[in-house]
Amino acid sequence: MGMSVSAGELQHHNRPHRRSHLSRRALVDLADLRVAGALALGAGALLPLLGHPGPGCVLRAATGIPCPMCGMSTSVQDTLRLDLESAFVANPAGIAVVVASATLLVYRKPHRVAVPVWLPVVVLAVMWIYQLIRFSVL
């Protein structure tokens, strides 16, 4: 009682394995993110002391349409002051930036991490939809 295998099944098994676009990953060096995180935390702590609320959004100033990053400076500043409600209203991602930045600065390992290539696109899309709703564009 042998098993028969069709030619199509045999061809399928002999093909090299191809990864789908959704399963592709990019290797991210966390040293770069640690520097960016330290700069974000530093700016969030220093800008209020200088009387500067943070940079304005060029896209919003020119078109009236907010970018995904609108409110990020305010959100980081509010998070550092532990005003999480205001931080969330300004841009929920600011809370995540502060938490991720502090975590990366405290925990030095791993040095690299594999991130699905679609993840940053989805995160930015969600952030942009949030801002478009927040500013009543949608």
GILINWO-V469072 format. One record per residue. N is the residue number from 0. PHI is phi as a letter, one per 20 degrees, with the letter a starting at -180 (NA if undefined). NEAR is the number of other C-alpha atoms within 12 Angstrom. D_FIRST is the distance of its C-alpha to the first C-alpha in whole Angstrom. Layout:
# GILINWO-V469072
n:N phi:PHI near:NEAR d_first:D_FIRST
n:N phi:PHI near:NEAR d_first:D_FIRST
This chain:
# GILINWO-V469072
n:0 phi:NA near:3 d_first:0
n:1 phi:e near:4 d_first:4
n:2 phi:e near:5 d_first:7
n:3 phi:e near:9 d_first:9
n:4 phi:c near:11 d_first:13
n:5 phi:f near:10 d_first:16
n:6 phi:f near:10 d_first:19
n:7 phi:f near:11 d_first:21
n:8 phi:f near:11 d_first:19
n:9 phi:f near:11 d_first:19
n:10 phi:f near:12 d_first:23
n:11 phi:f near:13 d_first:23
n:12 phi:f near:13 d_first:22
n:13 phi:e near:11 d_first:24
n:14 phi:f near:10 d_first:27
n:15 phi:f near:8 d_first:30
n:16 phi:f near:9 d_first:30
n:17 phi:d near:12 d_first:33
n:18 phi:e near:9 d_first:35
n:19 phi:f near:11 d_first:36
n:20 phi:f near:12 d_first:40
n:21 phi:f near:15 d_first:40
n:22 phi:e near:14 d_first:39
n:23 phi:f near:15 d_first:41
n:24 phi:c near:17 d_first:44
n:25 phi:d near:17 d_first:47
n:26 phi:e near:15 d_first:48
n:27 phi:d near:18 d_first:52
n:28 phi:e near:19 d_first:54
n:29 phi:f near:24 d_first:56
n:30 phi:f near:20 d_first:59
n:31 phi:f near:18 d_first:60
n:32 phi:f near:24 d_first:59
n:33 phi:f near:29 d_first:61
n:34 phi:f near:18 d_first:64
n:35 phi:f near:21 d_first:64
n:36 phi:f near:27 d_first:64
n:37 phi:f near:26 d_first:67
n:38 phi:f near:22 d_first:69
n:39 phi:f near:33 d_first:68
n:40 phi:f near:36 d_first:69
n:41 phi:f near:21 d_first:72
n:42 phi:f near:27 d_first:73
n:43 phi:f near:35 d_first:72
n:44 phi:e near:27 d_first:75
n:45 phi:e near:21 d_first:77
n:46 phi:g near:22 d_first:78
n:47 phi:f near:21 d_first:79
n:48 phi:f near:13 d_first:82
n:49 phi:e near:11 d_first:83
n:50 phi:m near:12 d_first:83
n:51 phi:d near:16 d_first:80
n:52 phi:f near:22 d_first:78
n:53 phi:p near:25 d_first:75
n:54 phi:f near:20 d_first:75
n:55 phi:e near:18 d_first:74
n:56 phi:e near:22 d_first:72
n:57 phi:f near:15 d_first:72
n:58 phi:f near:15 d_first:70
n:59 phi:f near:20 d_first:71
n:60 phi:f near:13 d_first:75
n:61 phi:e near:11 d_first:74
n:62 phi:c near:11 d_first:72
n:63 phi:n near:16 d_first:72
n:64 phi:d near:23 d_first:69
n:65 phi:f near:30 d_first:68
n:66 phi:e near:30 d_first:65
n:67 phi:f near:32 d_first:62
n:68 phi:e near:34 d_first:64
n:69 phi:g near:36 d_first:67
n:70 phi:n near:37 d_first:69
n:71 phi:f near:38 d_first:67
n:72 phi:f near:38 d_first:70
n:73 phi:f near:39 d_first:72
n:74 phi:f near:36 d_first:68
n:75 phi:f near:47 d_first:68
n:76 phi:f near:35 d_first:72
n:77 phi:f near:33 d_first:72
n:78 phi:f near:33 d_first:69
n:79 phi:f near:30 d_first:71
n:80 phi:e near:20 d_first:73
n:81 phi:m near:18 d_first:71
n:82 phi:e near:19 d_first:72
n:83 phi:f near:24 d_first:68
n:84 phi:f near:18 d_first:69
n:85 phi:f near:23 d_first:71
n:86 phi:f near:29 d_first:68
n:87 phi:f near:28 d_first:65
n:88 phi:f near:26 d_first:68
n:89 phi:f near:30 d_first:68
n:90 phi:a near:39 d_first:65
n:91 phi:g near:35 d_first:62
n:92 phi:f near:34 d_first:61
n:93 phi:f near:37 d_first:64
n:94 phi:f near:34 d_first:63
n:95 phi:f near:26 d_first:60
n:96 phi:f near:34 d_first:61
n:97 phi:f near:39 d_first:64
n:98 phi:f near:25 d_first:61
n:99 phi:f near:24 d_first:59
n:100 phi:f near:31 d_first:62
n:101 phi:f near:26 d_first:63
n:102 phi:f near:20 d_first:60
n:103 phi:f near:28 d_first:59
n:104 phi:f near:26 d_first:63
n:105 phi:e near:14 d_first:62
n:106 phi:e near:15 d_first:59
n:107 phi:e near:16 d_first:58
n:108 phi:c near:14 d_first:55
n:109 phi:f near:17 d_first:52
n:110 phi:e near:17 d_first:54
n:111 phi:c near:17 d_first:51
n:112 phi:b near:18 d_first:49
n:113 phi:e near:17 d_first:46
n:114 phi:d near:18 d_first:47
n:115 phi:g near:19 d_first:45
n:116 phi:f near:19 d_first:47
n:117 phi:f near:18 d_first:47
n:118 phi:f near:18 d_first:49
n:119 phi:f near:16 d_first:52
n:120 phi:f near:15 d_first:52
n:121 phi:f near:15 d_first:51
n:122 phi:f near:19 d_first:54
n:123 phi:f near:20 d_first:56
n:124 phi:f near:18 d_first:55
n:125 phi:f near:20 d_first:56
n:126 phi:f near:29 d_first:59
n:127 phi:f near:27 d_first:60
n:128 phi:g near:23 d_first:59
n:129 phi:g near:27 d_first:61
n:130 phi:f near:31 d_first:64
n:131 phi:f near:23 d_first:64
n:132 phi:f near:18 d_first:64
n:133 phi:g near:22 d_first:67
n:134 phi:e near:21 d_first:69
n:135 phi:l near:12 d_first:69
n:136 phi:e near:16 d_first:67
n:137 phi:d near:12 d_first:64
